[in-house]
Amino acid sequence: MEVREILRNNLERITSQIADACRAAHRDPAEVRLVAVTKTVSSEVAALLTELGVCDLGESRPQELWRKAAAIPQARWHLVGHLQRNKVERTLPLVTLIHSVDSWRLLAAIEAAAQKINRIADVLLEFNLSGEPAKHGFVPEQEAEVPDVLAGLHYVRVRGLMTLAPLGTDHESARPTFAALRHLRDRLALRLAGTPHTLHHLSMGMSNDFRGAIQEGATLIRIGTALFAGLSDAHATTA
Ligand SMILES: *Cc1c(COP(=O)(O)O)cnc(C)c1O
């Protein structure tokens, strides 16, 4: 099968799984946006996705995002992985949303870079709710710090929260983590009412657990593996 056909089939399957999960959760599929995480494939394959109507593409490494965003400027780019502070200035103009703000020092660097180019920076705060030390993200206890930190920002808008499920979980077993992120968001949204930080988005759910994430309120699901199933190694990223 041709690459485009494989992608089209995978996309059709995932789209109908999203629709089923939305139906089960009494949600409108228009509330759930698919972010295609292209870190394992070439720019050529990623560009095919935009031709198939997937406009939101994500990368976990800033350098790879710079490379692919230059090749596919028509996409809306999302950074979903760890961002080092010395890469903020170069990354910010290329992205529509940074999902992975995981420290107050990084948030301050984004504020400074956004001020410099006189632009609003939309971000999500990443929380590590699984307690796994290998994961980035704020720990749950840092919830209390959020309102004071955000009060000092003028160029950053926090649009919501992001998390990764614990390793080895599936659609069902990941749900408590996703529910915990939603509860955290609901509490913070109350405390931030009246500020520019709306916390609308919940970025949660990947290939193995997106149906559970939709059940728990995900608005952005980040999918890689399931989209590219069946492609040969020849289409892998050359980075
Ligand atoms: C790779 C990656 C994804 C996509 O994961 P799949 O299991 O391949 O769907 C989602 N989010 C982040 C942060 C990633 O690094």
The ligand as an SDF file (V2000), in Angstrom:
LIG
                    3D

 15 15  0  0  0  0  0  0  0  0999 V2000
    5.6390   10.6460   21.5440 C   0  0  0  0  0  0  0  0  0  0  0  0
    4.6780   11.4310   22.3370 C   0  0  0  0  0  0  0  0  0  0  0  0
    3.2910   11.2800   22.1350 C   0  0  0  0  0  0  0  0  0  0  0  0
    2.6950   10.2850   21.1680 C   0  0  0  0  0  0  0  0  0  0  0  0
    2.7870    8.9870   21.7370 O   0  0  0  0  0  0  0  0  0  0  0  0
    2.2320    7.6810   20.9900 P   0  0  0  0  0  0  0  0  0  0  0  0
    2.1850    6.6710   22.0770 O   0  0  0  0  0  0  0  0  0  0  0  0
    3.2200    7.3600   19.9300 O   0  0  0  0  0  0  0  0  0  0  0  0
    0.8920    7.9970   20.4420 O   0  0  0  0  0  0  0  0  0  0  0  0
    2.4410   12.0680   22.9070 C   0  0  0  0  0  0  0  0  0  0  0  0
    2.9120   12.9620   23.8100 N   0  0  0  0  0  0  0  0  0  0  0  0
    4.2320   13.1180   24.0250 C   0  0  0  0  0  0  0  0  0  0  0  0
    4.6760   14.0990   25.0440 C   0  0  0  0  0  0  0  0  0  0  0  0
    5.1580   12.3560   23.3030 C   0  0  0  0  0  0  0  0  0  0  0  0
    6.4720   12.5170   23.5430 O   0  0  0  0  0  0  0  0  0  0  0  0
  1  2  1  0
  2  3  1  0
  2 14  2  0
  3  4  1  0
  3 10  2  0
  4  5  1  0
  5  6  1  0
  6  7  2  0
  6  8  1  0
  6  9  1  0
 10 11  1  0
 11 12  2  0
 12 13  1  0
 12 14  1  0
 14 15  1  0
M  END
$$$$
